[in-house]
Amino acid sequence: MQPFATHSDHDSTGRAAIRRELHYFTLYRILEAAVLCLVVFSPVGLLIGEPYDPTLARAVAVLYLIAACVLFLKGRSGRMRPQILAGTLVDVSAAVLAIHALPGAASGISMMLLFNVGAAALLLPFRLGLGAAALTAAALISEYVVRELSANGGGRPLAELLMFTVSYLAMATLTNLVGRQMRASEALAARRGSQAANLAEINELIIRRMRTGVLLVDGEGEVKLANEASMLQLGGIGDGRRTLGLIAPELAIRLQRWRDDGITDSIPLQLAPDQPEVLPRFARLVADDDQVLVFLDDTSLVSRRAESLTLATLGRFSASLAHEIRNPLAAISYATQLMEESPDIPEADRRLLQIIYQQTHRMNGIVENVLGLARRERAQPENVELVEFARHFVDDYRNIHPLENDTLELINTQRPITAMVDRRQLQQAVTVLVQNALVYGRMPGQPARISLRVHASDSGAPVLDVADRGPGMPDSVSSQLFRPFFTTSEYGTGLGLYIARELCHANQATLEHVPVPGGGCCFRIRMSGAGAFASN
């Protein structure tokens, strides 16, 4: 993307315009000098009569032509205002001397000088342009006075000089105003053009970086334009594959059906292997035009938006859940426990009471998870020595949650490892991982064996592993582990791992599933080292 146009860019554009106008002005000066040489050195001069001073006329013609060529060459570079002022002085001097040497051509030279005055006023500020006009008029009047005082006076009427004087001043004023308006309009057009170019580049960048694929397809089914997302979704577009029917036959069929009947299929389709499913949408670029815009919406993004909306709704209703569900569940659970202690309950009914108690316990877990999402607080990081933290966690967990035949142990670490993390949120995340391992990380009919291990990664980052010796996890499940509400158990909520990952993200840590050779699962929390935490 090109850089945006700035004020200095517009100034350089204005200087380039003045430089171009100065170039044409110097070319015109060479033409004037050439005409003067033609009059002096050719029979054409006989048409205007005998010169008053032939030597002066020839010298002025030659020197003016040389000066005009030098000014033309100098006009390509250097400061412009001194060149314009010097050129104006040369023009006036040459014109006055030529009028004195060639009295018969005085009116024509004065008329040609009118353009020089106008061009100088066009390129100079108003005061300097008006000064150039006044200087020209004063020079002509001075030449007239000198001639009148000489023996050969009386050649030109005074009224003619006065009319030329007024013309010079009027020409300088008008051309200066026109020049200012012209340069202002040109600068405005340059600004508008640069803004339009910047907007076009921004639009192109936005379309190119959109997560939604965008294709422009003409009436023949040829793909005219495609952004990066669409090329990725289509698996690439080769040089010889610009027809939609060859790139994505199913998409071409849907486009043709939409063109014929206006029907859009709402079933997602996969356009390339290893790419997410997309939902095509169609829109004509212009009414009654064969060109069609094809939008390829990534269904995974739609799913994530739906999940975010669901989680936001759960957060808004968390207070109601606490009062409307949690309290009645506690009452039902307490009543069930009391009924189990009654000797009048038959043994068959006790099984039903156990089912009630299990289901109320499960519902209470759902409420706890939802409340955990709603009241998640900002992380308060501190330096936590992970080995000591893990040792205290294992001891506290064993005391609070009887493990019976299951085991929870800490694999010894030789040296202390410190991380910058919120201790309370880290404990909540590790609790989720341990509880998850106790439920799913066991072989059938065998106790669960869970271990915590603290170590440093290859880059030196503090790492805490929670591993089990269970049956492991298939790839189809591991790819969806951290999605909210995903669970493989009829009793699970699908929120535990999601909450644990969110807690890790709040502490600038990552939570990932690491495959274990030989079976089992390992969830790894990778944290920031001591002093490396940057608050959001």
C-alpha positions as CSV (number, residue, x, y, z in Angstrom):
1,M,0.0,0.0,0.0
2,Q,1.3,3.5,-1.0
3,P,1.8,6.1,1.8
4,F,-0.9,8.7,2.3
5,A,-0.5,12.0,0.5
6,T,0.7,14.8,2.9
7,H,0.7,18.6,2.8
8,S,4.3,18.5,1.5
9,D,3.2,16.3,-1.4
10,H,0.7,18.9,-2.4
11,D,3.4,21.7,-2.1
12,S,5.7,19.7,-4.4
13,T,2.8,19.2,-6.8
14,G,2.3,23.0,-6.9
15,R,6.1,23.6,-7.4
16,A,6.1,21.1,-10.3
17,A,3.2,23.0,-11.9
18,I,5.1,26.4,-11.7
19,R,8.2,24.7,-13.0
20,R,6.3,23.4,-16.0
21,E,4.8,26.9,-16.7
22,L,8.2,28.5,-16.4
23,H,9.5,26.0,-19.0
24,Y,6.9,27.1,-21.5
25,F,7.6,30.8,-20.7
26,T,11.3,30.4,-21.4
27,L,10.4,28.6,-24.7
28,Y,8.3,31.6,-25.7
29,R,11.2,34.0,-24.8
30,I,13.4,32.0,-27.2
31,L,10.7,32.5,-29.9
32,E,10.7,36.3,-29.2
33,A,14.4,36.5,-29.5
34,A,14.4,34.5,-32.7
35,V,11.7,36.8,-34.2
36,L,13.9,39.8,-33.2
37,C,16.9,38.3,-34.9
38,L,14.8,37.6,-38.0
39,V,13.8,41.3,-38.2
40,V,17.3,42.5,-37.7
41,F,19.3,40.1,-39.8
42,S,16.9,39.4,-42.7
43,P,15.1,41.4,-45.4
44,V,12.0,41.2,-43.3
45,G,13.3,44.2,-41.4
46,L,12.8,46.4,-44.5
47,L,9.0,46.1,-43.8
48,I,9.3,48.2,-40.7
49,G,11.7,50.8,-42.0
50,E,15.3,51.7,-41.4
51,P,16.6,51.1,-37.8
52,Y,17.6,54.1,-35.8
53,D,20.8,52.3,-34.5
54,P,21.6,49.2,-36.6
55,T,24.6,48.2,-34.4
56,L,22.5,48.4,-31.2
57,A,19.7,46.4,-32.9
58,R,22.1,43.6,-33.9
59,A,23.8,43.5,-30.5
60,V,20.4,43.4,-28.6
61,A,19.1,40.6,-30.9
62,V,22.1,38.4,-30.4
63,L,22.5,39.0,-26.7
64,Y,18.7,38.5,-26.1
65,L,18.8,35.2,-28.0
66,I,21.8,34.0,-25.9
67,A,20.2,35.2,-22.7
68,A,17.0,33.4,-23.6
69,C,18.8,30.1,-24.3
70,V,20.7,30.4,-20.9
71,L,17.4,31.1,-19.1
72,F,15.8,28.1,-20.8
73,L,18.6,25.8,-19.7
74,K,18.7,27.2,-16.1
75,G,14.9,26.8,-15.9
76,R,15.1,23.1,-15.5
77,S,16.6,23.3,-12.0
78,G,17.4,25.8,-9.2
79,R,15.3,28.3,-7.5
80,M,12.4,29.6,-9.6
81,R,11.7,33.1,-8.3
82,P,15.2,34.5,-9.0
83,Q,15.0,33.0,-12.5
84,I,11.6,34.6,-13.2
85,L,12.8,38.0,-11.9
86,A,16.0,37.8,-13.9
87,G,14.1,36.8,-17.0
88,T,11.6,39.6,-16.6
89,L,14.5,42.1,-16.2
90,V,16.1,40.7,-19.4
91,D,12.8,41.0,-21.3
92,V,12.2,44.6,-20.3
93,S,15.8,45.6,-21.0
94,A,15.9,43.9,-24.4
95,A,12.5,45.4,-25.3
96,V,13.4,49.0,-24.4
97,L,16.7,48.8,-26.2
98,A,15.1,47.2,-29.3
99,I,12.3,49.9,-29.3
100,H,15.1,52.5,-29.2
101,A,17.0,50.9,-32.0
102,L,13.9,50.0,-34.1
103,P,11.4,52.8,-33.8
104,G,9.2,51.3,-36.5
105,A,8.7,48.1,-34.5
106,A,7.9,49.8,-31.2
107,S,4.2,49.0,-31.1
108,G,4.8,45.3,-32.0
109,I,7.6,44.9,-29.4
110,S,5.4,46.6,-26.8
111,M,2.5,44.2,-27.7
112,M,4.8,41.1,-27.4
113,L,6.0,42.4,-24.1
114,L,2.4,42.3,-22.8
115,F,2.7,38.5,-22.8
116,N,6.0,38.5,-20.8
117,V,4.5,40.8,-18.2
118,G,1.4,38.6,-17.9
119,A,3.5,35.4,-17.6
120,A,5.7,36.9,-14.9
121,A,2.7,38.0,-12.9
122,L,1.2,34.5,-13.3
123,L,4.3,32.9,-11.7
124,L,5.1,35.5,-9.1
125,P,3.3,36.8,-6.0
126,F,0.9,39.6,-6.6
127,R,3.2,42.5,-5.4
128,L,6.2,41.3,-7.4
129,G,4.0,40.7,-10.5
130,L,2.5,44.2,-10.2
131,G,6.0,45.6,-9.7
132,A,7.2,43.9,-12.9
133,A,4.3,45.6,-14.8
134,A,5.2,49.0,-13.3
135,L,8.8,48.5,-14.1
136,T,8.0,47.7,-17.7
137,A,5.7,50.8,-18.0
138,A,8.4,53.0,-16.4
139,A,11.1,51.7,-18.8
140,L,8.9,52.4,-21.8
141,I,8.1,55.9,-20.6
142,S,11.8,56.5,-19.8
143,E,12.7,55.5,-23.4
144,Y,10.0,57.8,-24.7
145,V,11.3,60.8,-22.7
146,V,14.9,60.1,-23.8
147,R,13.8,60.0,-27.4
148,E,11.7,63.1,-27.1
149,L,14.6,65.0,-25.7
150,S,16.9,63.8,-28.5
151,A,17.0,65.2,-32.0
152,N,14.8,62.4,-33.4
153,G,11.8,62.7,-31.0
154,G,8.2,62.7,-31.9
155,G,8.0,59.1,-33.2
156,R,5.2,57.7,-30.9
157,P,2.1,59.3,-29.4
158,L,2.0,59.6,-25.6
159,A,-1.6,58.2,-25.6
160,E,-0.2,54.9,-26.9
161,L,2.3,54.6,-24.0
162,L,-0.5,55.4,-21.5
163,M,-2.7,52.6,-23.0
164,F,0.2,50.1,-22.8
165,T,0.9,51.2,-19.2
166,V,-2.7,50.5,-18.2
167,S,-2.7,47.2,-20.2
168,Y,0.5,46.0,-18.4
169,L,-1.0,46.8,-15.0
170,A,-4.4,45.2,-15.9
171,M,-2.7,42.1,-17.4
172,A,-0.5,41.6,-14.4
173,T,-3.5,41.9,-12.0
174,L,-5.7,39.5,-14.1
175,T,-3.1,36.9,-14.8
176,N,-2.0,36.8,-11.1
177,L,-5.6,36.3,-10.0
178,V,-6.2,33.6,-12.6
179,G,-2.9,31.9,-11.7
180,R,-3.8,31.8,-8.0
181,Q,-7.2,30.3,-8.8
182,M,-5.6,27.9,-11.2
183,R,-3.0,26.7,-8.7
184,A,-5.6,26.5,-6.0
185,S,-7.8,24.4,-8.2
186,E,-4.9,22.2,-9.2
187,A,-3.9,21.7,-5.6
188,L,-7.5,20.9,-4.7
189,A,-7.7,18.4,-7.5
190,A,-4.4,16.8,-6.4
191,R,-5.7,16.5,-2.9
192,R,-9.0,15.0,-4.0
193,G,-7.1,12.6,-6.3
194,S,-4.7,11.5,-3.6
195,Q,-7.6,11.1,-1.2
196,A,-9.5,9.0,-3.8
197,A,-6.4,6.9,-4.4
198,N,-5.9,6.4,-0.7
199,L,-9.5,5.4,-0.2
200,A,-9.3,3.0,-3.1
201,E,-6.2,1.4,-1.6
202,I,-7.9,1.2,1.8
203,N,-10.9,-0.5,0.2
204,E,-8.7,-2.9,-1.6
205,L,-6.8,-3.7,1.6
206,I,-10.0,-4.2,3.5
207,I,-11.4,-6.5,0.9
208,R,-8.1,-8.4,0.6
209,R,-7.9,-8.9,4.3
210,M,-11.6,-9.8,4.9
211,R,-12.2,-13.1,6.6
212,T,-15.2,-13.5,4.2
213,G,-14.2,-14.7,0.7
214,V,-15.2,-12.4,-2.1
215,L,-15.3,-13.4,-5.8
216,L,-16.4,-11.4,-8.9
217,V,-17.8,-13.7,-11.5
218,D,-18.9,-12.5,-15.0
219,G,-21.7,-13.9,-17.1
220,E,-19.5,-16.5,-18.7
221,G,-18.6,-17.9,-15.2
222,E,-15.0,-16.5,-15.3
223,V,-13.5,-15.3,-12.0
224,K,-12.4,-11.7,-12.6
225,L,-11.4,-10.9,-9.0
226,A,-10.8,-12.9,-5.8
227,N,-9.5,-11.8,-2.4
228,E,-7.0,-13.8,-0.3
229,A,-9.7,-15.4,1.9
230,S,-11.6,-16.8,-1.2
231,M,-8.4,-18.1,-2.8
232,L,-7.6,-19.9,0.5
233,Q,-11.1,-21.3,0.7
234,L,-10.9,-22.5,-2.9
235,G,-7.6,-24.1,-2.4
236,G,-5.8,-21.6,-4.8
237,I,-6.5,-20.4,-8.3
238,G,-4.0,-21.5,-10.9
239,D,-3.1,-19.6,-14.1
240,G,-5.2,-21.9,-16.2
241,R,-8.1,-22.2,-13.8
242,R,-10.1,-19.0,-14.0
243,T,-13.5,-20.6,-14.7
244,L,-15.6,-21.1,-11.7
245,G,-16.9,-24.4,-13.1
246,L,-13.4,-25.8,-13.0
247,I,-12.3,-24.3,-9.7
248,A,-15.5,-25.1,-7.7
249,P,-18.1,-27.0,-9.7
250,E,-20.6,-27.2,-6.8
251,L,-20.4,-23.4,-6.3
252,A,-20.9,-22.8,-10.0
253,I,-24.0,-25.0,-9.9
254,R,-25.4,-22.9,-7.0
255,L,-24.6,-19.7,-8.7
256,Q,-26.4,-20.8,-11.9
257,R,-29.4,-21.9,-9.8
258,W,-29.5,-18.5,-8.2
259,R,-29.3,-16.7,-11.5
260,D,-32.1,-18.8,-12.9
261,D,-34.5,-19.0,-10.0
262,G,-33.2,-16.6,-7.4
263,I,-32.9,-19.6,-4.9
264,T,-30.0,-19.6,-2.4
265,D,-29.1,-23.0,-0.8
266,S,-28.5,-22.6,3.0
267,I,-26.5,-25.8,3.3
268,P,-22.8,-25.2,3.8
269,L,-20.3,-26.8,1.4
270,Q,-16.5,-27.5,1.5
271,L,-14.7,-26.1,-1.5
272,A,-11.2,-27.6,-0.8
273,P,-9.8,-30.3,1.4
274,D,-8.6,-29.2,4.9
275,Q,-10.6,-26.0,4.6
276,P,-13.6,-25.0,6.7
277,E,-17.1,-25.1,5.2
278,V,-18.5,-22.0,3.7
279,L,-22.0,-20.6,3.1
280,P,-22.2,-18.9,-0.3
281,R,-24.2,-15.7,-0.8
282,F,-24.8,-14.0,-4.2
283,A,-25.4,-10.3,-5.2
284,R,-25.4,-8.6,-8.5
285,L,-22.7,-5.9,-8.9
286,V,-25.1,-3.7,-10.8
287,A,-28.8,-4.2,-11.5
288,D,-29.4,-6.0,-14.8
289,D,-25.7,-6.9,-15.0
290,D,-24.3,-10.4,-15.5
291,Q,-21.4,-9.8,-13.1
292,V,-22.1,-11.3,-9.7
293,L,-20.4,-10.9,-6.3
294,V,-20.0,-14.2,-4.5
295,F,-19.5,-14.0,-0.7
296,L,-18.2,-17.1,1.0
297,D,-19.0,-16.9,4.7
298,D,-16.8,-19.1,6.9
299,T,-19.3,-21.2,9.0
300,S,-16.7,-21.6,11.8
301,L,-16.8,-17.8,12.3
302,V,-20.6,-17.9,12.4
303,S,-20.4,-20.6,15.0
304,R,-18.0,-18.6,17.1
305,R,-20.3,-15.6,16.9
306,A,-23.2,-17.8,18.1
307,E,-21.1,-19.1,20.9
308,S,-20.1,-15.6,22.0
309,L,-23.7,-14.5,21.9
310,T,-24.7,-17.5,24.0
311,L,-21.9,-16.8,26.5
312,A,-22.9,-13.2,26.7
313,T,-26.5,-14.2,27.3
314,L,-25.5,-16.6,30.1
315,G,-23.5,-13.9,31.7
316,R,-26.4,-11.5,31.8
317,F,-28.7,-14.1,33.3
318,S,-26.1,-15.5,35.8
319,A,-27.6,-13.6,38.8
320,S,-31.1,-15.0,38.0
321,L,-29.6,-18.5,37.8
322,A,-28.0,-18.1,41.2
323,H,-31.3,-17.2,42.9
324,E,-33.8,-19.2,40.8
325,I,-31.9,-22.5,40.4
326,R,-29.1,-22.8,42.9
327,N,-31.2,-22.3,46.0
328,P,-33.9,-24.8,45.0
329,L,-31.2,-27.3,44.0
330,A,-29.7,-26.9,47.5
331,A,-33.0,-27.5,49.1
332,I,-33.7,-30.6,46.9
333,S,-30.2,-32.0,47.7
334,Y,-30.6,-31.5,51.4
335,A,-34.1,-33.0,51.4
336,T,-32.8,-36.0,49.5
337,Q,-30.0,-36.6,52.0
338,L,-32.5,-36.4,54.9
339,M,-34.8,-38.9,53.2
340,E,-31.8,-41.3,52.7
341,E,-31.3,-41.3,56.4
342,S,-34.9,-42.3,57.1
343,P,-35.3,-46.1,58.0
344,D,-38.8,-46.1,56.4
345,I,-37.5,-45.7,52.8
346,P,-37.4,-49.0,50.9
347,E,-34.1,-50.1,49.4
348,A,-35.6,-49.8,45.9
349,D,-36.5,-46.2,46.5
350,R,-33.1,-45.4,47.8
351,R,-31.8,-45.9,44.3
352,L,-34.2,-43.3,43.1
353,L,-33.0,-40.9,45.8
354,Q,-29.4,-41.5,44.6
355,I,-30.4,-40.6,41.1
356,I,-32.1,-37.4,42.3
357,Y,-29.0,-36.5,44.4
358,Q,-26.7,-37.1,41.4
359,Q,-28.7,-35.0,39.0
360,T,-29.0,-32.1,41.5
361,H,-25.2,-32.3,42.0
362,R,-24.8,-32.2,38.2
363,M,-27.1,-29.2,37.9
364,N,-25.3,-27.4,40.6
365,G,-22.0,-28.0,38.6
366,I,-23.6,-26.3,35.6
367,V,-24.6,-23.3,37.7
368,E,-21.1,-23.1,39.2
369,N,-19.6,-23.1,35.7
370,V,-21.9,-20.4,34.4
371,L,-21.3,-18.3,37.5
372,G,-17.6,-18.8,37.0
373,L,-17.9,-17.3,33.5
374,A,-20.0,-14.3,34.7
375,R,-17.9,-13.2,37.7
376,R,-14.4,-13.7,36.1
377,E,-12.4,-10.8,37.5
378,R,-9.4,-9.0,36.1
379,A,-6.1,-10.9,36.7
380,Q,-3.9,-9.6,39.6
381,P,-0.5,-11.0,38.7
382,E,2.2,-11.7,41.2
383,N,5.4,-13.7,41.3
384,V,4.4,-17.3,42.1
385,E,6.9,-20.0,42.8
386,L,5.3,-22.8,40.8
387,V,6.9,-25.8,42.6
388,E,5.7,-24.5,46.0
389,F,2.3,-23.7,44.5
390,A,2.0,-27.2,43.0
391,R,3.0,-28.9,46.3
392,H,0.4,-26.9,48.3
393,F,-2.2,-27.6,45.6
394,V,-1.7,-31.3,45.8
395,D,-1.9,-31.3,49.6
396,D,-5.0,-29.1,49.7
397,Y,-6.8,-31.1,47.0
398,R,-6.1,-34.4,48.8
399,N,-7.5,-33.0,52.1
400,I,-10.6,-31.4,50.5
401,H,-11.5,-34.1,47.9
402,P,-11.0,-37.7,49.1
403,L,-9.4,-39.6,46.2
404,E,-10.0,-43.1,47.6
405,N,-8.0,-45.3,45.2
406,D,-7.1,-42.5,42.8
407,T,-3.7,-40.8,43.0
408,L,-2.6,-37.2,42.6
409,E,1.1,-36.6,42.9
410,L,3.7,-33.9,42.1
411,I,6.7,-35.0,40.1
412,N,9.8,-33.5,41.9
413,T,11.5,-30.5,40.4
414,Q,15.0,-29.8,41.4
415,R,15.0,-26.0,41.1
416,P,12.4,-23.3,41.8
417,I,10.6,-21.8,38.8
418,T,8.8,-18.5,39.2
419,A,5.9,-17.2,37.0
420,M,4.0,-14.0,36.9
421,V,0.4,-15.1,37.3
422,D,-2.8,-14.6,39.4
423,R,-2.4,-17.3,42.1
424,R,-6.2,-17.6,42.6
425,Q,-7.0,-17.9,38.9
426,L,-4.2,-20.4,38.4
427,Q,-5.6,-22.6,41.2
428,Q,-9.0,-22.4,39.6
429,A,-7.7,-23.5,36.2
430,V,-5.6,-26.4,37.6
431,T,-8.6,-27.5,39.7
432,V,-10.6,-27.8,36.5
433,L,-7.9,-29.8,34.8
434,V,-7.5,-32.2,37.7
435,Q,-11.2,-32.8,38.0
436,N,-11.4,-33.3,34.3
437,A,-8.6,-35.9,34.6
438,L,-10.3,-37.7,37.5
439,V,-13.4,-38.1,35.4
440,Y,-12.0,-38.9,31.9
441,G,-8.3,-39.9,32.6
442,R,-8.8,-43.4,33.8
443,M,-8.7,-46.8,32.2
444,P,-11.9,-48.8,32.6
445,G,-12.1,-50.5,36.0
446,Q,-8.8,-48.9,37.1
447,P,-8.0,-45.9,39.4
448,A,-7.0,-42.6,37.9
449,R,-3.3,-41.7,38.2
450,I,-2.7,-37.9,37.8
451,S,0.5,-36.0,38.1
452,L,1.6,-32.4,38.2
453,R,5.0,-31.4,36.8
454,V,6.6,-28.0,36.8
455,H,9.4,-27.3,34.4
456,A,10.7,-24.7,32.0
457,S,10.2,-24.9,28.2
458,D,13.0,-24.7,25.7
459,S,12.6,-20.9,25.6
460,G,12.8,-20.7,29.4
461,A,9.0,-20.0,29.9
462,P,7.5,-21.5,33.1
463,V,5.3,-24.6,32.3
464,L,2.9,-26.6,34.5
465,D,1.7,-30.0,33.1
466,V,-1.4,-31.9,34.3
467,A,-1.1,-35.4,33.0
468,D,-3.1,-38.7,33.4
469,R,-2.6,-42.3,32.4
470,G,-6.0,-42.7,30.8
471,P,-7.0,-44.0,27.3
472,G,-5.9,-40.8,25.6
473,M,-8.0,-38.7,23.2
474,P,-8.8,-39.1,19.5
475,D,-7.8,-36.2,17.1
476,S,-11.5,-35.5,16.3
477,V,-12.1,-34.7,20.0
478,S,-8.8,-32.8,20.7
479,S,-9.5,-30.3,18.0
480,Q,-12.7,-29.2,19.8
481,L,-11.7,-29.5,23.4
482,F,-11.8,-25.9,24.3
483,R,-15.0,-25.0,22.5
484,P,-17.7,-24.0,25.0
485,F,-20.5,-26.6,25.6
486,F,-18.5,-29.4,23.8
487,T,-18.5,-32.6,25.9
488,T,-18.3,-36.3,25.3
489,S,-20.2,-37.2,28.4
490,E,-23.9,-37.0,29.0
491,Y,-23.2,-35.6,32.5
492,G,-20.6,-33.0,31.4
493,T,-21.3,-29.3,30.8
494,G,-18.6,-28.6,28.2
495,L,-17.6,-25.4,30.0
496,G,-14.7,-26.6,32.3
497,L,-11.9,-26.5,29.8
498,Y,-13.2,-23.4,28.2
499,I,-13.2,-21.6,31.5
500,A,-9.7,-22.8,32.3
501,R,-8.4,-21.6,28.9
502,E,-10.0,-18.2,29.4
503,L,-8.4,-17.9,32.9
504,C,-5.1,-18.6,31.3
505,H,-5.6,-16.0,28.6
506,A,-6.4,-13.4,31.3
507,N,-2.9,-14.1,32.7
508,Q,-1.2,-14.0,29.3
509,A,-0.7,-17.7,29.5
510,T,-1.7,-20.5,27.1
511,L,-3.5,-23.8,27.7
512,E,-3.0,-26.5,25.2
513,H,-3.5,-30.3,24.9
514,V,-0.2,-32.2,24.4
515,P,-0.4,-35.7,23.0
516,V,1.4,-38.3,25.2
517,P,3.2,-41.2,23.5
518,G,1.9,-44.5,24.9
519,G,-1.5,-43.2,26.0
520,G,-2.8,-40.6,28.4
521,C,-3.5,-36.9,28.2
522,C,-1.4,-33.9,29.1
523,F,-2.7,-30.3,29.5
524,R,0.1,-27.8,29.5
525,I,-0.1,-24.2,30.9
526,R,2.6,-22.0,29.6
527,M,3.1,-18.8,31.6
528,S,5.1,-15.6,31.5
529,G,8.3,-15.5,33.5
530,A,8.8,-13.3,36.5
531,G,8.5,-9.6,35.7
532,A,7.4,-10.3,32.1
533,F,3.6,-9.6,32.6
534,A,2.2,-6.6,30.7
535,S,-1.2,-5.5,31.9
536,N,-3.9,-5.1,29.2
